[in-house]
C-alpha cells in the first residue's frame, strides 16, 4: 500500500491546533497578525502558511482579510472565530 504524498497544509489536528494557538495568542496581545508573521512564528514556509490559512478559513476557524502577494493568497488581520476558539477548547480536553 502506498502512502499519499504529504500536503503542505496542516494535515493533523496537532498542526492545526499549533496554528490556532499562535493566532489566539496574538488576539490576546491585540497585535495585528498577517501571513508572513504567522509563518515566522511557526517556522513554516510561505506556501505552507498560505495553504494552512486557506484550509482554516474554509472551516470557518479564522477570519482574515485576503490580500494579494506572492506566494498567494496572503492574509492580514488574522483572528480566531468563535468556531476556532471552540475547536481549540475541544482539542485541549
Phi and psi restraints in degrees (value plus and minus 20) as a CYANA .aco file:
   2 UNK   PHI    -114.5   -74.5
   2 UNK   PSI     129.7   169.7
   3 UNK   PHI    -110.5   -70.5
   3 UNK   PSI     124.9   164.9
   4 UNK   PHI     -87.8   -47.8
   4 UNK   PSI     133.0   173.0
   5 UNK   PHI     -84.6   -44.6
   5 UNK   PSI     119.8   159.8
   6 UNK   PHI     -85.2   -45.2
   6 UNK   PSI     121.9   161.9
   7 UNK   PHI    -113.2   -73.2
   7 UNK   PSI     134.0   174.0
   8 UNK   PHI     -95.0   -55.0
   8 UNK   PSI     -46.6    -6.6
   9 UNK   PHI     -95.6   -55.6
   9 UNK   PSI     134.7   174.7
  10 UNK   PHI     -83.3   -43.3
  10 UNK   PSI     105.8   145.8
  11 UNK   PHI    -125.1   -85.1
  11 UNK   PSI     -30.6     9.4
  12 UNK   PHI    -133.3   -93.3
  12 UNK   PSI     133.4   173.4
  13 UNK   PHI     -81.8   -41.8
  13 UNK   PSI     -51.7   -11.7
  14 UNK   PHI     -80.4   -40.4
  14 UNK   PSI     -63.4   -23.4
  15 UNK   PHI     -88.2   -48.2
  15 UNK   PSI     -60.2   -20.2
  16 UNK   PHI     -84.5   -44.5
  16 UNK   PSI     -63.6   -23.6
  17 UNK   PHI     -81.9   -41.9
  17 UNK   PSI     -61.8   -21.8
  18 UNK   PHI     -78.7   -38.7
  18 UNK   PSI     -64.6   -24.6
  19 UNK   PHI     -85.5   -45.5
  19 UNK   PSI     -65.6   -25.6
  20 UNK   PHI     -86.0   -46.0
  20 UNK   PSI     -56.8   -16.8
  21 UNK   PHI     -82.6   -42.6
  21 UNK   PSI     -62.0   -22.0
  22 UNK   PHI     -82.8   -42.8
  22 UNK   PSI     -63.7   -23.7
  23 UNK   PHI     -83.7   -43.7
  23 UNK   PSI     -63.6   -23.6
  24 UNK   PHI     -82.1   -42.1
  24 UNK   PSI     -58.6   -18.6
  25 UNK   PHI     -83.3   -43.3
  25 UNK   PSI     -56.9   -16.9
  26 UNK   PHI     -91.6   -51.6
  26 UNK   PSI     -54.6   -14.6
  27 UNK   PHI     -79.1   -39.1
  27 UNK   PSI     -64.7   -24.7
  28 UNK   PHI     -83.2   -43.2
  28 UNK   PSI     -59.1   -19.1
  29 UNK   PHI    -100.8   -60.8
  29 UNK   PSI     -26.4    13.6
  30 UNK   PHI      44.1    84.1
  30 UNK   PSI      -0.8    39.2
  31 UNK   PHI    -107.7   -67.7
  31 UNK   PSI     117.9   157.9
  32 UNK   PHI     -89.1   -49.1
  32 UNK   PSI     121.2   161.2
  33 UNK   PHI    -141.6  -101.6
  33 UNK   PSI     113.0   153.0
  34 UNK   PHI    -143.5  -103.5
  34 UNK   PSI     155.5   195.5
  35 UNK   PHI     -77.4   -37.4
  35 UNK   PSI     -63.8   -23.8
  36 UNK   PHI     -85.0   -45.0
  36 UNK   PSI     -64.7   -24.7
  37 UNK   PHI     -86.6   -46.6
  37 UNK   PSI     -60.6   -20.6
  38 UNK   PHI     -81.5   -41.5
  38 UNK   PSI     -64.3   -24.3
  39 UNK   PHI     -79.8   -39.8
  39 UNK   PSI     -61.9   -21.9
  40 UNK   PHI     -84.9   -44.9
  40 UNK   PSI     -61.9   -21.9
  41 UNK   PHI     -82.5   -42.5
  41 UNK   PSI     -57.0   -17.0
  42 UNK   PHI    -109.7   -69.7
  42 UNK   PSI     -36.5     3.5
  43 UNK   PHI      55.0    95.0
  43 UNK   PSI       6.6    46.6
  44 UNK   PHI    -118.2   -78.2
  44 UNK   PSI     138.3   178.3
  45 UNK   PHI     -92.4   -52.4
  45 UNK   PSI     139.3   179.3
  46 UNK   PHI     -78.6   -38.6
  46 UNK   PSI     -58.1   -18.1
  47 UNK   PHI     -86.4   -46.4
  47 UNK   PSI     -66.0   -26.0
  48 UNK   PHI     -81.2   -41.2
  48 UNK   PSI     -62.9   -22.9
  49 UNK   PHI     -82.6   -42.6
  49 UNK   PSI     -66.6   -26.6
  50 UNK   PHI     -80.8   -40.8
  50 UNK   PSI     -68.7   -28.7
  51 UNK   PHI     -85.3   -45.3
  51 UNK   PSI     -55.7   -15.7
  52 UNK   PHI     -87.3   -47.3
  52 UNK   PSI     -61.3   -21.3
  53 UNK   PHI     -87.1   -47.1
  53 UNK   PSI     -59.6   -19.6
  54 UNK   PHI     -80.7   -40.7
  54 UNK   PSI     -64.5   -24.5
  55 UNK   PHI     -84.3   -44.3
  55 UNK   PSI     -63.4   -23.4
  56 UNK   PHI     -86.8   -46.8
  56 UNK   PSI     -58.2   -18.2
  57 UNK   PHI     -87.6   -47.6
  57 UNK   PSI     -57.8   -17.8
  58 UNK   PHI     -83.8   -43.8
  58 UNK   PSI     -50.6   -10.6
  59 UNK   PHI    -108.1   -68.1
  59 UNK   PSI     -16.1    23.9
  60 UNK   PHI      42.9    82.9
  60 UNK   PSI      10.0    50.0
  61 UNK   PHI    -107.8   -67.8
  61 UNK   PSI     -40.2    -0.2
  62 UNK   PHI    -154.7  -114.7
  62 UNK   PSI     140.9   180.9
  63 UNK   PHI    -141.2  -101.2
  63 UNK   PSI     118.2   158.2
  64 UNK   PHI    -180.7  -140.7
  64 UNK   PSI     136.9   176.9
  65 UNK   PHI    -115.1   -75.1
  65 UNK   PSI     101.9   141.9
  66 UNK   PHI    -101.3   -61.3
  66 UNK   PSI     108.9   148.9
  67 UNK   PHI    -148.5  -108.5
  67 UNK   PSI     144.8   184.8
  68 UNK   PHI     -90.1   -50.1
  68 UNK   PSI     151.1   191.1
  69 UNK   PHI     128.1   168.1
  69 UNK   PSI     153.3   193.3
  70 UNK   PHI    -153.9  -113.9
  70 UNK   PSI     108.9   148.9
  71 UNK   PHI     -94.9   -54.9
  71 UNK   PSI     119.3   159.3
  72 UNK   PHI    -118.3   -78.3
  72 UNK   PSI     149.4   189.4
  73 UNK   PHI    -100.2   -60.2
  73 UNK   PSI     132.3   172.3
  74 UNK   PHI    -123.9   -83.9
  74 UNK   PSI     135.3   175.3
  75 UNK   PHI    -149.6  -109.6
  75 UNK   PSI     129.7   169.7
  76 UNK   PHI    -146.2  -106.2
  76 UNK   PSI     145.2   185.2
  77 UNK   PHI      31.2    71.2
  77 UNK   PSI      29.5    69.5
  78 UNK   PHI     -96.7   -56.7
  78 UNK   PSI     110.7   150.7
  79 UNK   PHI    -161.5  -121.5
  79 UNK   PSI     134.8   174.8
  80 UNK   PHI     -95.8   -55.8
  80 UNK   PSI     125.2   165.2
  81 UNK   PHI    -113.9   -73.9
  81 UNK   PSI     155.9   195.9
  82 UNK   PHI     -78.9   -38.9
  82 UNK   PSI     -62.3   -22.3
  83 UNK   PHI     -82.0   -42.0
  83 UNK   PSI     -58.3   -18.3
  84 UNK   PHI     -84.0   -44.0
  84 UNK   PSI     -61.8   -21.8
  85 UNK   PHI     -85.6   -45.6
  85 UNK   PSI     -59.5   -19.5
  86 UNK   PHI     -84.7   -44.7
  86 UNK   PSI     -61.1   -21.1
  87 UNK   PHI     -79.0   -39.0
  87 UNK   PSI     -65.9   -25.9
  88 UNK   PHI     -83.3   -43.3
  88 UNK   PSI     -62.5   -22.5
  89 UNK   PHI     -81.6   -41.6
  89 UNK   PSI     -63.9   -23.9
  90 UNK   PHI     -85.3   -45.3
  90 UNK   PSI     -56.7   -16.7
  91 UNK   PHI     -89.8   -49.8
  91 UNK   PSI     -46.8    -6.8
  92 UNK   PHI    -105.7   -65.7
  92 UNK   PSI     -24.4    15.6
